[in-house]
Amino acid sequence: MNVYPFIEAENARGAGTVTRACALLKVSRAAYYAHRTGLSQRAHEDAALTEKIIEVHEESRGTYGSPRVHAELRAQGHRHSRKRIARLMRQARRAGRAPKRWRTTTVADPAAPARPDLITRDFTCHPEDINTRWCGDITYIPTGEGWLYLATVIDIASRRVVGWATADHLRTDLIDTALRTALTQRRPAPGVIFHSDRGCQYTSAQFARTAADAGVRLSVGRTGQCWDNAVAESFFATIKTELLDRQPWPTKAEAHQAIFSYIEGWYNTRRRHSSLGYLSPSIYETATQPATEAQIA
């Protein structure tokens, strides 16, 4: 049934708006206006697809580029080429947000004991490695009340943030809290690796005791080599690009709440990761549960 004449008639006699009529009849407004201008069937389809692209892009807080938009639409049952998605995004002036270049902020302790690198830049994702290899780092967020510091613990195999903490200081208590949170939530078997840079907090005696008490093996990368902790660095680049650098934070409490919503409500559960075949960490872990159910609490 062609509903466009009905919409035109209702609009002409002032009985309702095009927006309301399209919503009631479940018709794309873009497709309706394309019909009025006499566009081709392909143009109609592009107009309708563009609306879906815009919905996905806005749902991602304006962060998704064409690969993730394509993956999301495919998961919804829409089969279109990535090139077509990219073309329509350009025409709609929609684009993803690219992370900024990394900047090293690590303060090493020259007197710290030597520790091995148990990861050696192997950040591949394997279901059987979930809950066996973690990594973490610290970053800072400027607020109207001063600096807020964020420490994370990330499962390398699923890219899930399994533990995190914020504080107004850079003492070892901050990373202790993040690691203890991860241990409580995941309950890994003894021997799980935690990899970090050579920052003085991570090489401290206090953190070594916390790790030893929990059966955690500590691993560190080389001095001045951000790529040795690439997964942790990549997460900070992502959260800053998609959240923290997009607006000012008047208070530390507001920044903390935004971080909580981002990690627990978006990054872990819904954000699609290219390294996971464009699945979110939680979906990836669920999809591979037969291989990991003995490891994840």
BALOBA-1460 file (C-alpha; in Angstrom, 3 decimals):
// residues 297
<rec num="1" residu="m" x="0.000" y="0.000" z="0.000"/>
<rec num="2" residu="n" x="1.316" y="3.429" z="-0.965"/>
<rec num="3" residu="v" x="0.864" y="5.624" z="2.101"/>
<rec num="4" residu="y" x="2.521" y="8.729" z="0.678"/>
<rec num="5" residu="p" x="-0.708" y="10.199" z="-0.860"/>
<rec num="6" residu="f" x="-2.425" y="9.814" z="2.518"/>
<rec num="7" residu="i" x="0.404" y="11.677" z="4.267"/>
<rec num="8" residu="e" x="0.275" y="14.419" z="1.653"/>
<rec num="9" residu="a" x="-3.509" y="14.763" z="1.969"/>
<rec num="10" residu="e" x="-3.388" y="14.917" z="5.766"/>
<rec num="11" residu="n" x="-0.631" y="17.490" z="5.646"/>
<rec num="12" residu="a" x="-2.439" y="19.561" z="3.021"/>
<rec num="13" residu="r" x="-5.627" y="19.910" z="5.056"/>
<rec num="14" residu="g" x="-3.714" y="20.641" z="8.246"/>
<rec num="15" residu="a" x="-4.912" y="17.512" z="10.042"/>
<rec num="16" residu="g" x="-1.461" y="16.640" z="11.287"/>
<rec num="17" residu="t" x="2.261" y="16.972" z="10.701"/>
<rec num="18" residu="v" x="4.434" y="14.933" z="8.390"/>
<rec num="19" residu="t" x="6.521" y="13.825" z="11.364"/>
<rec num="20" residu="r" x="3.521" y="12.443" z="13.242"/>
<rec num="21" residu="a" x="2.019" y="10.807" z="10.161"/>
<rec num="22" residu="c" x="5.293" y="9.109" z="9.278"/>
<rec num="23" residu="a" x="5.717" y="7.906" z="12.842"/>
<rec num="24" residu="l" x="2.192" y="6.451" z="12.978"/>
<rec num="25" residu="l" x="2.563" y="4.741" z="9.622"/>
<rec num="26" residu="k" x="6.154" y="3.670" z="10.356"/>
<rec num="27" residu="v" x="7.491" y="5.452" z="7.291"/>
<rec num="28" residu="s" x="10.875" y="7.165" z="7.082"/>
<rec num="29" residu="r" x="10.552" y="10.939" z="6.742"/>
<rec num="30" residu="a" x="13.592" y="10.942" z="4.496"/>
<rec num="31" residu="a" x="11.937" y="8.393" z="2.228"/>
<rec num="32" residu="y" x="8.734" y="10.441" z="2.155"/>
<rec num="33" residu="y" x="10.535" y="13.612" z="1.123"/>
<rec num="34" residu="a" x="12.569" y="11.631" z="-1.387"/>
<rec num="35" residu="h" x="9.258" y="10.414" z="-2.851"/>
<rec num="36" residu="r" x="7.986" y="13.980" z="-3.149"/>
<rec num="37" residu="t" x="11.050" y="15.031" z="-5.090"/>
<rec num="38" residu="g" x="10.709" y="12.081" z="-7.455"/>
<rec num="39" residu="l" x="13.940" y="10.319" z="-6.578"/>
<rec num="40" residu="s" x="14.817" y="6.838" z="-7.762"/>
<rec num="41" residu="q" x="14.213" y="3.654" z="-5.776"/>
<rec num="42" residu="r" x="17.929" y="3.562" z="-4.939"/>
<rec num="43" residu="a" x="17.708" y="7.114" z="-3.631"/>
<rec num="44" residu="h" x="14.681" y="6.145" z="-1.513"/>
<rec num="45" residu="e" x="16.661" y="3.263" z="-0.031"/>
<rec num="46" residu="d" x="19.674" y="5.497" z="0.607"/>
<rec num="47" residu="a" x="17.465" y="8.021" z="2.382"/>
<rec num="48" residu="a" x="15.969" y="5.365" z="4.637"/>
<rec num="49" residu="l" x="19.389" y="3.825" z="5.302"/>
<rec num="50" residu="t" x="20.821" y="7.240" z="6.146"/>
<rec num="51" residu="e" x="18.240" y="7.634" z="8.891"/>
<rec num="52" residu="k" x="19.286" y="4.295" z="10.387"/>
<rec num="53" residu="i" x="22.949" y="5.318" z="10.136"/>
<rec num="54" residu="i" x="22.233" y="8.569" z="11.967"/>
<rec num="55" residu="e" x="20.378" y="6.678" z="14.710"/>
<rec num="56" residu="v" x="23.322" y="4.328" z="15.254"/>
<rec num="57" residu="h" x="25.825" y="7.184" z="15.133"/>
<rec num="58" residu="e" x="23.890" y="9.223" z="17.704"/>
<rec num="59" residu="e" x="23.433" y="6.175" z="19.938"/>
<rec num="60" residu="s" x="27.211" y="5.802" z="19.971"/>
<rec num="61" residu="r" x="27.459" y="9.408" z="21.217"/>
<rec num="62" residu="g" x="28.837" y="10.416" z="17.844"/>
<rec num="63" residu="t" x="31.901" y="8.176" z="18.175"/>
<rec num="64" residu="y" x="31.331" y="5.363" z="15.655"/>
<rec num="65" residu="g" x="32.956" y="5.459" z="12.256"/>
<rec num="66" residu="s" x="31.729" y="3.468" z="9.261"/>
<rec num="67" residu="p" x="33.209" y="0.073" z="10.364"/>
<rec num="68" residu="r" x="31.331" y="0.071" z="13.687"/>
<rec num="69" residu="v" x="28.164" y="1.540" z="12.163"/>
<rec num="70" residu="h" x="28.304" y="-1.204" z="9.541"/>
<rec num="71" residu="a" x="28.754" y="-3.863" z="12.241"/>
<rec num="72" residu="e" x="25.837" y="-2.502" z="14.290"/>
<rec num="73" residu="l" x="23.496" y="-2.385" z="11.295"/>
<rec num="74" residu="r" x="24.535" y="-5.889" z="10.293"/>
<rec num="75" residu="a" x="23.697" y="-7.112" z="13.805"/>
<rec num="76" residu="q" x="20.260" y="-5.534" z="13.352"/>
<rec num="77" residu="g" x="19.725" y="-7.530" z="10.174"/>
<rec num="78" residu="h" x="20.620" y="-4.906" z="7.561"/>
<rec num="79" residu="r" x="22.915" y="-6.211" z="4.839"/>
<rec num="80" residu="h" x="24.772" y="-3.353" z="3.187"/>
<rec num="81" residu="s" x="28.372" y="-2.938" z="2.100"/>
<rec num="82" residu="r" x="30.771" y="-0.977" z="4.262"/>
<rec num="83" residu="k" x="31.592" y="1.301" z="1.316"/>
<rec num="84" residu="r" x="27.920" y="2.253" z="1.004"/>
<rec num="85" residu="i" x="27.728" y="3.023" z="4.717"/>
<rec num="86" residu="a" x="30.882" y="5.144" z="4.473"/>
<rec num="87" residu="r" x="29.506" y="7.061" z="1.465"/>
<rec num="88" residu="l" x="26.209" y="7.830" z="3.174"/>
<rec num="89" residu="m" x="27.994" y="8.882" z="6.355"/>
<rec num="90" residu="r" x="30.104" y="11.339" z="4.372"/>
<rec num="91" residu="q" x="27.016" y="12.736" z="2.693"/>
<rec num="92" residu="a" x="25.309" y="13.106" z="6.075"/>
<rec num="93" residu="r" x="28.454" y="14.764" z="7.483"/>
<rec num="94" residu="r" x="28.842" y="12.040" z="10.090"/>
<rec num="95" residu="a" x="32.222" y="10.692" z="11.167"/>
<rec num="96" residu="g" x="33.813" y="8.750" z="13.995"/>
<rec num="97" residu="r" x="36.169" y="10.232" z="16.556"/>
<rec num="98" residu="a" x="39.834" y="9.297" z="16.303"/>
<rec num="99" residu="p" x="41.945" y="8.998" z="19.477"/>
<rec num="100" residu="k" x="44.690" y="11.536" z="20.079"/>
<rec num="101" residu="r" x="48.314" y="10.491" z="20.079"/>
<rec num="102" residu="w" x="49.536" y="8.976" z="23.323"/>
<rec num="103" residu="r" x="51.583" y="10.990" z="25.776"/>
<rec num="104" residu="t" x="53.782" y="9.248" z="28.335"/>
<rec num="105" residu="t" x="53.162" y="10.320" z="31.962"/>
<rec num="106" residu="t" x="54.873" y="7.457" z="33.808"/>
<rec num="107" residu="v" x="57.153" y="8.342" z="36.712"/>
<rec num="108" residu="a" x="59.502" y="5.386" z="37.213"/>
<rec num="109" residu="d" x="61.276" y="4.486" z="40.435"/>
<rec num="110" residu="p" x="64.949" y="3.828" z="39.608"/>
<rec num="111" residu="a" x="65.325" y="1.838" z="42.842"/>
<rec num="112" residu="a" x="62.412" y="-0.499" z="42.098"/>
<rec num="113" residu="p" x="63.137" y="-4.238" z="41.893"/>
<rec num="114" residu="a" x="63.469" y="-5.766" z="38.436"/>
<rec num="115" residu="r" x="60.434" y="-7.634" z="37.133"/>
<rec num="116" residu="p" x="59.975" y="-9.615" z="33.909"/>
<rec num="117" residu="d" x="57.774" y="-8.752" z="30.953"/>
<rec num="118" residu="l" x="55.379" y="-11.717" z="30.826"/>
<rec num="119" residu="i" x="53.286" y="-10.277" z="27.954"/>
<rec num="120" residu="t" x="55.961" y="-9.186" z="25.433"/>
<rec num="121" residu="r" x="53.437" y="-7.224" z="23.380"/>
<rec num="122" residu="d" x="51.208" y="-10.248" z="22.799"/>
<rec num="123" residu="f" x="47.778" y="-8.619" z="23.081"/>
<rec num="124" residu="t" x="45.854" y="-11.131" z="20.975"/>
<rec num="125" residu="c" x="42.317" y="-12.060" z="21.992"/>
<rec num="126" residu="h" x="41.731" y="-15.743" z="22.734"/>
<rec num="127" residu="p" x="38.702" y="-17.008" z="24.705"/>
<rec num="128" residu="e" x="40.844" y="-19.497" z="26.592"/>
<rec num="129" residu="d" x="42.994" y="-16.607" z="27.901"/>
<rec num="130" residu="i" x="40.129" y="-14.776" z="29.602"/>
<rec num="131" residu="n" x="40.923" y="-14.178" z="33.274"/>
<rec num="132" residu="t" x="44.561" y="-15.183" z="32.810"/>
<rec num="133" residu="r" x="46.184" y="-11.955" z="31.541"/>
<rec num="134" residu="w" x="45.279" y="-8.481" z="32.759"/>
<rec num="135" residu="c" x="46.829" y="-5.066" z="32.259"/>
<rec num="136" residu="g" x="46.330" y="-1.624" z="33.742"/>
<rec num="137" residu="d" x="47.458" y="1.965" z="33.931"/>
<rec num="138" residu="i" x="46.634" y="5.380" z="35.432"/>
<rec num="139" residu="t" x="45.406" y="8.529" z="33.709"/>
<rec num="140" residu="y" x="44.243" y="11.933" z="34.896"/>
<rec num="141" residu="i" x="41.134" y="14.053" z="34.281"/>
<rec num="142" residu="p" x="41.060" y="17.820" z="34.869"/>
<rec num="143" residu="t" x="37.991" y="19.050" z="36.761"/>
<rec num="144" residu="g" x="36.885" y="22.347" z="38.262"/>
<rec num="145" residu="e" x="37.930" y="20.963" z="41.644"/>
<rec num="146" residu="g" x="41.384" y="19.774" z="40.573"/>
<rec num="147" residu="w" x="42.762" y="16.548" z="39.112"/>
<rec num="148" residu="l" x="40.854" y="13.262" z="39.260"/>
<rec num="149" residu="y" x="42.915" y="10.127" z="38.654"/>
<rec num="150" residu="l" x="41.585" y="6.932" z="37.063"/>
<rec num="151" residu="a" x="43.203" y="3.497" z="37.430"/>
<rec num="152" residu="t" x="42.046" y="0.491" z="35.417"/>
<rec num="153" residu="v" x="42.419" y="-3.268" z="35.196"/>
<rec num="154" residu="i" x="41.599" y="-4.683" z="31.740"/>
<rec num="155" residu="d" x="41.263" y="-8.300" z="30.641"/>
<rec num="156" residu="i" x="43.550" y="-8.511" z="27.601"/>
<rec num="157" residu="a" x="41.626" y="-11.429" z="26.076"/>
<rec num="158" residu="s" x="38.210" y="-9.733" z="26.047"/>
<rec num="159" residu="r" x="39.158" y="-6.030" z="26.405"/>
<rec num="160" residu="r" x="36.716" y="-5.784" z="29.310"/>
<rec num="161" residu="v" x="37.452" y="-3.295" z="32.087"/>
<rec num="162" residu="v" x="37.230" y="-5.730" z="35.005"/>
<rec num="163" residu="g" x="38.266" y="-3.284" z="37.697"/>
<rec num="164" residu="w" x="38.699" y="0.466" z="38.031"/>
<rec num="165" residu="a" x="38.932" y="3.188" z="40.651"/>
<rec num="166" residu="t" x="39.150" y="6.978" z="40.861"/>
<rec num="167" residu="a" x="40.774" y="9.190" z="43.489"/>
<rec num="168" residu="d" x="42.118" y="12.690" z="44.005"/>
<rec num="169" residu="h" x="45.641" y="11.344" z="44.570"/>
<rec num="170" residu="l" x="48.257" y="9.166" z="42.883"/>
<rec num="171" residu="r" x="49.153" y="7.022" z="45.868"/>
<rec num="172" residu="t" x="49.391" y="3.238" z="45.542"/>
<rec num="173" residu="d" x="45.994" y="2.918" z="47.273"/>
<rec num="174" residu="l" x="44.417" y="3.934" z="43.946"/>
<rec num="175" residu="i" x="45.773" y="0.977" z="41.960"/>
<rec num="176" residu="d" x="45.290" y="-1.311" z="44.962"/>
<rec num="177" residu="t" x="41.578" y="-0.530" z="44.905"/>
<rec num="178" residu="a" x="41.316" y="-1.131" z="41.155"/>
<rec num="179" residu="l" x="43.071" y="-4.514" z="41.417"/>
<rec num="180" residu="r" x="41.048" y="-5.620" z="44.460"/>
<rec num="181" residu="t" x="37.843" y="-4.714" z="42.624"/>
<rec num="182" residu="a" x="38.897" y="-6.837" z="39.652"/>
<rec num="183" residu="l" x="39.762" y="-9.765" z="41.913"/>
<rec num="184" residu="t" x="36.396" y="-9.545" z="43.682"/>
<rec num="185" residu="q" x="34.403" y="-9.325" z="40.466"/>
<rec num="186" residu="r" x="36.261" y="-11.981" z="38.475"/>
<rec num="187" residu="r" x="37.771" y="-14.371" z="41.038"/>
<rec num="188" residu="p" x="40.548" y="-15.612" z="38.724"/>
<rec num="189" residu="a" x="42.589" y="-18.729" z="39.396"/>
<rec num="190" residu="p" x="45.961" y="-18.148" z="41.118"/>
<rec num="191" residu="g" x="48.656" y="-17.126" z="38.676"/>
<rec num="192" residu="v" x="46.764" y="-14.474" z="36.733"/>
<rec num="193" residu="i" x="49.219" y="-11.999" z="35.198"/>
<rec num="194" residu="f" x="48.860" y="-8.265" z="35.787"/>
<rec num="195" residu="h" x="50.900" y="-6.198" z="33.321"/>
<rec num="196" residu="s" x="51.708" y="-2.499" z="33.711"/>
<rec num="197" residu="d" x="54.314" y="0.124" z="32.966"/>
<rec num="198" residu="r" x="57.181" y="0.869" z="35.363"/>
<rec num="199" residu="g" x="55.360" y="3.638" z="37.242"/>
<rec num="200" residu="c" x="56.395" y="3.924" z="40.876"/>
<rec num="201" residu="q" x="52.937" y="2.862" z="42.110"/>
<rec num="202" residu="y" x="53.104" y="-0.432" z="40.207"/>
<rec num="203" residu="t" x="56.633" y="-1.208" z="41.328"/>
<rec num="204" residu="s" x="55.992" y="-0.328" z="44.985"/>
<rec num="205" residu="a" x="56.325" y="-2.792" z="47.847"/>
<rec num="206" residu="q" x="52.704" y="-2.179" z="48.845"/>
<rec num="207" residu="f" x="51.369" y="-3.240" z="45.447"/>
<rec num="208" residu="a" x="53.710" y="-6.241" z="45.377"/>
<rec num="209" residu="r" x="52.228" y="-7.420" z="48.695"/>
<rec num="210" residu="t" x="48.678" y="-6.991" z="47.420"/>
<rec num="211" residu="a" x="49.492" y="-9.016" z="44.301"/>
<rec num="212" residu="a" x="51.338" y="-11.743" z="46.211"/>
<rec num="213" residu="d" x="48.476" y="-12.152" z="48.707"/>
<rec num="214" residu="a" x="46.058" y="-12.672" z="45.798"/>
<rec num="215" residu="g" x="48.305" y="-14.972" z="43.767"/>
<rec num="216" residu="v" x="48.809" y="-12.376" z="41.029"/>
<rec num="217" residu="r" x="52.014" y="-12.428" z="38.966"/>
<rec num="218" residu="l" x="53.325" y="-8.936" z="38.201"/>
<rec num="219" residu="s" x="54.701" y="-8.051" z="34.778"/>
<rec num="220" residu="v" x="56.124" y="-4.765" z="33.489"/>
<rec num="221" residu="g" x="57.062" y="-3.348" z="30.117"/>
<rec num="222" residu="r" x="60.212" y="-1.471" z="29.210"/>
<rec num="223" residu="t" x="60.873" y="2.103" z="30.273"/>
<rec num="224" residu="g" x="59.532" y="4.676" z="27.820"/>
<rec num="225" residu="q" x="57.821" y="2.070" z="25.613"/>
<rec num="226" residu="c" x="54.081" y="2.855" z="25.587"/>
<rec num="227" residu="w" x="53.475" y="0.039" z="23.090"/>
<rec num="228" residu="d" x="54.493" y="-2.484" z="25.756"/>
<rec num="229" residu="n" x="51.207" y="-1.634" z="27.503"/>
<rec num="230" residu="a" x="49.213" y="-0.874" z="24.376"/>
<rec num="231" residu="v" x="45.806" y="-2.209" z="25.515"/>
<rec num="232" residu="a" x="45.735" y="-0.019" z="28.627"/>
<rec num="233" residu="e" x="46.972" y="3.008" z="26.681"/>
<rec num="234" residu="s" x="44.408" y="2.381" z="23.947"/>
<rec num="235" residu="f" x="41.559" y="2.333" z="26.450"/>
<rec num="236" residu="f" x="42.576" y="5.711" z="27.854"/>
<rec num="237" residu="a" x="42.828" y="7.169" z="24.345"/>
<rec num="238" residu="t" x="39.319" y="5.855" z="23.651"/>
<rec num="239" residu="i" x="37.635" y="7.093" z="26.830"/>
<rec num="240" residu="k" x="39.240" y="10.512" z="26.448"/>
<rec num="241" residu="t" x="38.189" y="10.791" z="22.811"/>
<rec num="242" residu="e" x="34.658" y="9.501" z="23.335"/>
<rec num="243" residu="l" x="33.916" y="11.044" z="26.741"/>
<rec num="244" residu="l" x="36.414" y="12.929" z="28.866"/>
<rec num="245" residu="d" x="37.768" y="15.446" z="26.329"/>
<rec num="246" residu="r" x="34.341" y="16.330" z="24.924"/>
<rec num="247" residu="q" x="33.184" y="18.590" z="27.763"/>
<rec num="248" residu="p" x="34.417" y="20.276" z="30.928"/>
<rec num="249" residu="w" x="33.888" y="18.551" z="34.274"/>
<rec num="250" residu="p" x="32.950" y="21.039" z="37.010"/>
<rec num="251" residu="t" x="33.270" y="18.494" z="39.837"/>
<rec num="252" residu="k" x="35.097" y="15.256" z="40.498"/>
<rec num="253" residu="a" x="31.792" y="13.577" z="41.377"/>
<rec num="254" residu="e" x="30.371" y="14.401" z="37.937"/>
<rec num="255" residu="a" x="33.459" y="13.023" z="36.210"/>
<rec num="256" residu="h" x="33.343" y="9.844" z="38.318"/>
<rec num="257" residu="q" x="29.667" y="9.274" z="37.505"/>
<rec num="258" residu="a" x="30.295" y="9.821" z="33.795"/>
<rec num="259" residu="i" x="33.173" y="7.325" z="33.876"/>
<rec num="260" residu="f" x="30.948" y="4.786" z="35.622"/>
<rec num="261" residu="s" x="28.205" y="5.195" z="32.996"/>
<rec num="262" residu="y" x="30.710" y="4.954" z="30.152"/>
<rec num="263" residu="i" x="32.526" y="1.844" z="31.374"/>
<rec num="264" residu="e" x="29.632" y="-0.141" z="32.811"/>
<rec num="265" residu="g" x="26.839" y="1.080" z="30.539"/>
<rec num="266" residu="w" x="28.636" y="1.429" z="27.214"/>
<rec num="267" residu="y" x="32.242" y="0.263" z="26.873"/>
<rec num="268" residu="n" x="31.930" y="-3.153" z="28.529"/>
<rec num="269" residu="t" x="28.413" y="-3.971" z="27.419"/>
<rec num="270" residu="r" x="27.703" y="-2.329" z="24.070"/>
<rec num="271" residu="r" x="30.706" y="-0.720" z="22.390"/>
<rec num="272" residu="r" x="31.924" y="-2.799" z="19.443"/>
<rec num="273" residu="h" x="35.645" y="-3.614" z="19.345"/>
<rec num="274" residu="s" x="37.457" y="-4.319" z="16.090"/>
<rec num="275" residu="s" x="39.830" y="-6.729" z="17.880"/>
<rec num="276" residu="l" x="36.799" y="-8.809" z="18.979"/>
<rec num="277" residu="g" x="35.266" y="-9.071" z="15.521"/>
<rec num="278" residu="y" x="33.111" y="-6.013" z="16.285"/>
<rec num="279" residu="l" x="31.510" y="-7.561" z="19.364"/>
<rec num="280" residu="s" x="31.340" y="-5.862" z="22.749"/>
<rec num="281" residu="p" x="33.422" y="-7.390" z="25.574"/>
<rec num="282" residu="s" x="30.383" y="-8.781" z="27.390"/>
<rec num="283" residu="i" x="28.901" y="-10.294" z="24.225"/>
<rec num="284" residu="y" x="32.305" y="-11.723" z="23.293"/>
<rec num="285" residu="e" x="32.634" y="-13.378" z="26.687"/>
<rec num="286" residu="t" x="29.073" y="-14.710" z="26.505"/>
<rec num="287" residu="a" x="29.567" y="-16.023" z="22.971"/>
<rec num="288" residu="t" x="32.737" y="-17.840" z="24.020"/>
<rec num="289" residu="q" x="31.377" y="-19.013" z="27.377"/>
<rec num="290" residu="p" x="31.820" y="-22.745" z="26.691"/>
<rec num="291" residu="a" x="35.554" y="-22.088" z="26.530"/>
<rec num="292" residu="t" x="35.644" y="-19.827" z="29.568"/>
<rec num="293" residu="e" x="32.802" y="-20.770" z="31.903"/>
<rec num="294" residu="a" x="35.234" y="-22.581" z="34.201"/>
<rec num="295" residu="q" x="37.246" y="-19.367" z="34.583"/>
<rec num="296" residu="i" x="34.672" y="-16.577" z="34.929"/>
<rec num="297" residu="a" x="32.779" y="-16.378" z="38.201"/>
